[in-house]
Amino acid sequence: MFSTKSSIVFSLAVAFLLVIAFGFKVQAQQQYQQEGQQQQYQQDMMQQQAPDVDVSDAELDKVADAYEAVTQVRERFQQELGEVSDPERAQELQQQAGEEMVEAVEAQGLDVQTYNQVMEAAQVDEELRNKLLERLEGMH
């Protein structure tokens, strides 16, 4: 049986993968736009089933803030992990990164499950994705 801490770290690992996947989706969207294939992209995205997630504007603001915080943690630890050759130390850093990502999400008043659900929905719901992207672009 997994401990609560292990479950949270696992959930955050899933969130981390979703963040990466979200980034790839954004890059794919930009590539399609540049190549004049936006219509094909929209058709591909509509074929996927969007999770049923009702997200308020306030909650979406929190998700955007959490995404930024999680991204900062990920980038910091990626750099550290790139400099580590000891597998035990690498595992410790991964554990620490997971814990800090959970803290980053919870600091925004969200639980990891809600954050993950919104990020997953944003991958297939174009309207939600665009709202999230607008908030993220507004931060920079």
MARKOL-221779 format. One record per residue (C-alpha): residue in three letters; chain; x, y negated, z negated. Coordinates in steps of 0.02 Angstrom, whole numbers, plus 50000, padded with zeros to 5 digits. Example, Ala and Ser with C-alpha at 12.3 -4.5 7.8 and 13.67 -1.06 7.14 Angstrom:
// MARKOL-221779
<rec><residu>ALA</residu><chaine>A</chaine><u>50615</u><v>50225</v><w>49610</w></rec>
<rec><residu>SER</residu><chaine>A</chaine><u>50684</u><v>50053</v><w>49643</w></rec>
//
This chain:
// MARKOL-221779
<rec><residu>MET</residu><chaine>A</chaine><u>50000</u><v>50000</v><w>50000</w></rec>
<rec><residu>PHE</residu><chaine>A</chaine><u>50066</u><v>49828</v><w>50045</w></rec>
<rec><residu>SER</residu><chaine>A</chaine><u>50084</u><v>49696</v><w>49910</w></rec>
<rec><residu>THR</residu><chaine>A</chaine><u>49997</u><v>49529</v><w>49930</w></rec>
<rec><residu>LYS</residu><chaine>A</chaine><u>50165</u><v>49447</v><w>49964</w></rec>
<rec><residu>SER</residu><chaine>A</chaine><u>50203</u><v>49574</v><w>50101</w></rec>
<rec><residu>SER</residu><chaine>A</chaine><u>50031</u><v>49545</v><w>50177</w></rec>
<rec><residu>ILE</residu><chaine>A</chaine><u>50058</u><v>49357</v><w>50178</w></rec>
<rec><residu>VAL</residu><chaine>A</chaine><u>50230</u><v>49376</v><w>50255</w></rec>
<rec><residu>PHE</residu><chaine>A</chaine><u>50159</u><v>49495</v><w>50385</w></rec>
<rec><residu>SER</residu><chaine>A</chaine><u>50018</u><v>49371</v><w>50422</w></rec>
<rec><residu>LEU</residu><chaine>A</chaine><u>50145</u><v>49234</v><w>50440</w></rec>
<rec><residu>ALA</residu><chaine>A</chaine><u>50250</u><v>49341</v><w>50556</w></rec>
<rec><residu>VAL</residu><chaine>A</chaine><u>50095</u><v>49361</v><w>50663</w></rec>
<rec><residu>ALA</residu><chaine>A</chaine><u>50067</u><v>49173</v><w>50653</w></rec>
<rec><residu>PHE</residu><chaine>A</chaine><u>50248</u><v>49146</v><w>50705</w></rec>
<rec><residu>LEU</residu><chaine>A</chaine><u>50221</u><v>49257</v><w>50857</w></rec>
<rec><residu>LEU</residu><chaine>A</chaine><u>50062</u><v>49163</v><w>50896</w></rec>
<rec><residu>VAL</residu><chaine>A</chaine><u>50156</u><v>48998</v><w>50885</w></rec>
<rec><residu>ILE</residu><chaine>A</chaine><u>50283</u><v>49065</v><w>51008</w></rec>
<rec><residu>ALA</residu><chaine>A</chaine><u>50146</u><v>49133</v><w>51120</w></rec>
<rec><residu>PHE</residu><chaine>A</chaine><u>50055</u><v>48966</v><w>51110</w></rec>
<rec><residu>GLY</residu><chaine>A</chaine><u>50214</u><v>48879</v><w>51167</w></rec>
<rec><residu>PHE</residu><chaine>A</chaine><u>50229</u><v>48998</v><w>51313</w></rec>
<rec><residu>LYS</residu><chaine>A</chaine><u>50047</u><v>48966</v><w>51358</w></rec>
<rec><residu>VAL</residu><chaine>A</chaine><u>50080</u><v>48778</v><w>51358</w></rec>
<rec><residu>GLN</residu><chaine>A</chaine><u>50233</u><v>48803</v><w>51468</w></rec>
<rec><residu>ALA</residu><chaine>A</chaine><u>50133</u><v>48915</v><w>51584</w></rec>
<rec><residu>GLN</residu><chaine>A</chaine><u>49997</u><v>48783</v><w>51596</w></rec>
<rec><residu>GLN</residu><chaine>A</chaine><u>50124</u><v>48649</v><w>51643</w></rec>
<rec><residu>GLN</residu><chaine>A</chaine><u>50200</u><v>48763</v><w>51774</w></rec>
<rec><residu>TYR</residu><chaine>A</chaine><u>50030</u><v>48800</v><w>51850</w></rec>
<rec><residu>GLN</residu><chaine>A</chaine><u>49991</u><v>48614</v><w>51856</w></rec>
<rec><residu>GLN</residu><chaine>A</chaine><u>50156</u><v>48576</v><w>51940</w></rec>
<rec><residu>GLU</residu><chaine>A</chaine><u>50125</u><v>48710</v><w>52070</w></rec>
<rec><residu>GLY</residu><chaine>A</chaine><u>49947</u><v>48652</v><w>52103</w></rec>
<rec><residu>GLN</residu><chaine>A</chaine><u>49873</u><v>48813</v><w>52033</w></rec>
<rec><residu>GLN</residu><chaine>A</chaine><u>49771</u><v>48742</v><w>51889</w></rec>
<rec><residu>GLN</residu><chaine>A</chaine><u>49611</u><v>48821</v><w>51955</w></rec>
<rec><residu>GLN</residu><chaine>A</chaine><u>49687</u><v>48995</v><w>51950</w></rec>
<rec><residu>TYR</residu><chaine>A</chaine><u>49750</u><v>48964</v><w>51774</w></rec>
<rec><residu>GLN</residu><chaine>A</chaine><u>49576</u><v>48913</v><w>51715</w></rec>
<rec><residu>GLN</residu><chaine>A</chaine><u>49499</u><v>49068</v><w>51794</w></rec>
<rec><residu>ASP</residu><chaine>A</chaine><u>49629</u><v>49178</v><w>51708</w></rec>
<rec><residu>MET</residu><chaine>A</chaine><u>49596</u><v>49095</v><w>51540</w></rec>
<rec><residu>MET</residu><chaine>A</chaine><u>49406</u><v>49108</v><w>51555</w></rec>
<rec><residu>GLN</residu><chaine>A</chaine><u>49421</u><v>49296</v><w>51582</w></rec>
<rec><residu>GLN</residu><chaine>A</chaine><u>49494</u><v>49314</v><w>51407</w></rec>
<rec><residu>GLN</residu><chaine>A</chaine><u>49372</u><v>49324</v><w>51260</w></rec>
<rec><residu>ALA</residu><chaine>A</chaine><u>49388</u><v>49178</v><w>51139</w></rec>
<rec><residu>PRO</residu><chaine>A</chaine><u>49370</u><v>49221</v><w>50955</w></rec>
<rec><residu>ASP</residu><chaine>A</chaine><u>49215</u><v>49142</v><w>50879</w></rec>
<rec><residu>VAL</residu><chaine>A</chaine><u>49294</u><v>49002</v><w>50777</w></rec>
<rec><residu>ASP</residu><chaine>A</chaine><u>49203</u><v>48844</v><w>50725</w></rec>
<rec><residu>VAL</residu><chaine>A</chaine><u>49335</u><v>48711</v><w>50690</w></rec>
<rec><residu>SER</residu><chaine>A</chaine><u>49296</u><v>48537</v><w>50626</w></rec>
<rec><residu>ASP</residu><chaine>A</chaine><u>49402</u><v>48389</v><w>50680</w></rec>
<rec><residu>ALA</residu><chaine>A</chaine><u>49471</u><v>48375</v><w>50504</w></rec>
<rec><residu>GLU</residu><chaine>A</chaine><u>49519</u><v>48558</v><w>50503</w></rec>
<rec><residu>LEU</residu><chaine>A</chaine><u>49599</u><v>48543</v><w>50674</w></rec>
<rec><residu>ASP</residu><chaine>A</chaine><u>49702</u><v>48396</v><w>50608</w></rec>
<rec><residu>LYS</residu><chaine>A</chaine><u>49762</u><v>48509</v><w>50467</w></rec>
<rec><residu>VAL</residu><chaine>A</chaine><u>49805</u><v>48648</v><w>50591</w></rec>
<rec><residu>ALA</residu><chaine>A</chaine><u>49905</u><v>48526</v><w>50697</w></rec>
<rec><residu>ASP</residu><chaine>A</chaine><u>50000</u><v>48465</v><w>50543</w></rec>
<rec><residu>ALA</residu><chaine>A</chaine><u>50030</u><v>48645</v><w>50488</w></rec>
<rec><residu>TYR</residu><chaine>A</chaine><u>50090</u><v>48691</v><w>50663</w></rec>
<rec><residu>GLU</residu><chaine>A</chaine><u>50218</u><v>48550</v><w>50658</w></rec>
<rec><residu>ALA</residu><chaine>A</chaine><u>50277</u><v>48604</v><w>50485</w></rec>
<rec><residu>VAL</residu><chaine>A</chaine><u>50288</u><v>48788</v><w>50535</w></rec>
<rec><residu>THR</residu><chaine>A</chaine><u>50383</u><v>48740</v><w>50692</w></rec>
<rec><residu>GLN</residu><chaine>A</chaine><u>50510</u><v>48642</v><w>50589</w></rec>
<rec><residu>VAL</residu><chaine>A</chaine><u>50537</u><v>48791</v><w>50473</w></rec>
<rec><residu>ARG</residu><chaine>A</chaine><u>50553</u><v>48908</v><w>50622</w></rec>
<rec><residu>GLU</residu><chaine>A</chaine><u>50680</u><v>48798</v><w>50709</w></rec>
<rec><residu>ARG</residu><chaine>A</chaine><u>50784</u><v>48776</v><w>50552</w></rec>
<rec><residu>PHE</residu><chaine>A</chaine><u>50790</u><v>48962</v><w>50518</w></rec>
<rec><residu>GLN</residu><chaine>A</chaine><u>50821</u><v>49009</v><w>50699</w></rec>
<rec><residu>GLN</residu><chaine>A</chaine><u>50979</u><v>48905</v><w>50692</w></rec>
<rec><residu>GLU</residu><chaine>A</chaine><u>51032</u><v>48985</v><w>50527</w></rec>
<rec><residu>LEU</residu><chaine>A</chaine><u>50993</u><v>49160</v><w>50590</w></rec>
<rec><residu>GLY</residu><chaine>A</chaine><u>51098</u><v>49129</v><w>50744</w></rec>
<rec><residu>GLU</residu><chaine>A</chaine><u>51248</u><v>49101</v><w>50633</w></rec>
<rec><residu>VAL</residu><chaine>A</chaine><u>51224</u><v>49257</v><w>50525</w></rec>
<rec><residu>SER</residu><chaine>A</chaine><u>51303</u><v>49425</v><w>50565</w></rec>
<rec><residu>ASP</residu><chaine>A</chaine><u>51257</u><v>49517</v><w>50404</w></rec>
<rec><residu>PRO</residu><chaine>A</chaine><u>51092</u><v>49612</v><w>50429</w></rec>
<rec><residu>GLU</residu><chaine>A</chaine><u>51048</u><v>49598</v><w>50244</w></rec>
<rec><residu>ARG</residu><chaine>A</chaine><u>51072</u><v>49410</v><w>50247</w></rec>
<rec><residu>ALA</residu><chaine>A</chaine><u>50970</u><v>49399</v><w>50406</w></rec>
<rec><residu>GLN</residu><chaine>A</chaine><u>50829</u><v>49494</v><w>50322</w></rec>
<rec><residu>GLU</residu><chaine>A</chaine><u>50837</u><v>49378</v><w>50171</w></rec>
<rec><residu>LEU</residu><chaine>A</chaine><u>50827</u><v>49227</v><w>50286</w></rec>
<rec><residu>GLN</residu><chaine>A</chaine><u>50678</u><v>49301</v><w>50378</w></rec>
<rec><residu>GLN</residu><chaine>A</chaine><u>50590</u><v>49332</v><w>50213</w></rec>
<rec><residu>GLN</residu><chaine>A</chaine><u>50628</u><v>49155</v><w>50156</w></rec>
<rec><residu>ALA</residu><chaine>A</chaine><u>50567</u><v>49084</v><w>50321</w></rec>
<rec><residu>GLY</residu><chaine>A</chaine><u>50405</u><v>49180</v><w>50305</w></rec>
<rec><residu>GLU</residu><chaine>A</chaine><u>50377</u><v>49115</v><w>50130</w></rec>
<rec><residu>GLU</residu><chaine>A</chaine><u>50414</u><v>48937</v><w>50183</w></rec>
<rec><residu>MET</residu><chaine>A</chaine><u>50295</u><v>48952</v><w>50331</w></rec>
<rec><residu>VAL</residu><chaine>A</chaine><u>50157</u><v>49010</v><w>50213</w></rec>
<rec><residu>GLU</residu><chaine>A</chaine><u>50194</u><v>48861</v><w>50101</w></rec>
<rec><residu>ALA</residu><chaine>A</chaine><u>50191</u><v>48744</v><w>50252</w></rec>
<rec><residu>VAL</residu><chaine>A</chaine><u>50019</u><v>48807</v><w>50304</w></rec>
<rec><residu>GLU</residu><chaine>A</chaine><u>49949</u><v>48803</v><w>50127</w></rec>
<rec><residu>ALA</residu><chaine>A</chaine><u>50020</u><v>48628</v><w>50097</w></rec>
<rec><residu>GLN</residu><chaine>A</chaine><u>49898</u><v>48568</v><w>50230</w></rec>
<rec><residu>GLY</residu><chaine>A</chaine><u>49750</u><v>48640</v><w>50134</w></rec>
<rec><residu>LEU</residu><chaine>A</chaine><u>49732</u><v>48793</v><w>50246</w></rec>
<rec><residu>ASP</residu><chaine>A</chaine><u>49750</u><v>48978</v><w>50216</w></rec>
<rec><residu>VAL</residu><chaine>A</chaine><u>49857</u><v>49081</v><w>50333</w></rec>
<rec><residu>GLN</residu><chaine>A</chaine><u>49707</u><v>49178</v><w>50400</w></rec>
<rec><residu>THR</residu><chaine>A</chaine><u>49617</u><v>49019</v><w>50454</w></rec>
<rec><residu>TYR</residu><chaine>A</chaine><u>49775</u><v>48949</v><w>50532</w></rec>
<rec><residu>ASN</residu><chaine>A</chaine><u>49802</u><v>49111</v><w>50629</w></rec>
<rec><residu>GLN</residu><chaine>A</chaine><u>49621</u><v>49116</v><w>50688</w></rec>
<rec><residu>VAL</residu><chaine>A</chaine><u>49627</u><v>48938</v><w>50754</w></rec>
<rec><residu>MET</residu><chaine>A</chaine><u>49794</u><v>48966</v><w>50840</w></rec>
<rec><residu>GLU</residu><chaine>A</chaine><u>49730</u><v>49126</v><w>50920</w></rec>
<rec><residu>ALA</residu><chaine>A</chaine><u>49570</u><v>49041</v><w>50977</w></rec>
<rec><residu>ALA</residu><chaine>A</chaine><u>49671</u><v>48896</v><w>51050</w></rec>
<rec><residu>GLN</residu><chaine>A</chaine><u>49761</u><v>49019</v><w>51163</w></rec>
<rec><residu>VAL</residu><chaine>A</chaine><u>49601</u><v>49064</v><w>51254</w></rec>
<rec><residu>ASP</residu><chaine>A</chaine><u>49482</u><v>48918</v><w>51221</w></rec>
<rec><residu>GLU</residu><chaine>A</chaine><u>49534</u><v>48778</v><w>51338</w></rec>
<rec><residu>GLU</residu><chaine>A</chaine><u>49434</u><v>48643</v><w>51250</w></rec>
<rec><residu>LEU</residu><chaine>A</chaine><u>49505</u><v>48689</v><w>51080</w></rec>
<rec><residu>ARG</residu><chaine>A</chaine><u>49680</u><v>48702</v><w>51152</w></rec>
<rec><residu>ASN</residu><chaine>A</chaine><u>49667</u><v>48530</v><w>51231</w></rec>
<rec><residu>LYS</residu><chaine>A</chaine><u>49605</u><v>48453</v><w>51068</w></rec>
<rec><residu>LEU</residu><chaine>A</chaine><u>49751</u><v>48533</v><w>50975</w></rec>
<rec><residu>LEU</residu><chaine>A</chaine><u>49876</u><v>48477</v><w>51107</w></rec>
<rec><residu>GLU</residu><chaine>A</chaine><u>49810</u><v>48299</v><w>51098</w></rec>
<rec><residu>ARG</residu><chaine>A</chaine><u>49840</u><v>48297</v><w>50911</w></rec>
<rec><residu>LEU</residu><chaine>A</chaine><u>50014</u><v>48371</v><w>50930</w></rec>
<rec><residu>GLU</residu><chaine>A</chaine><u>50060</u><v>48247</v><w>51066</w></rec>
<rec><residu>GLY</residu><chaine>A</chaine><u>49997</u><v>48106</v><w>50956</w></rec>
<rec><residu>MET</residu><chaine>A</chaine><u>50124</u><v>48157</v><w>50822</w></rec>
<rec><residu>HIS</residu><chaine>A</chaine><u>50272</u><v>48124</v><w>50935</w></rec>
//
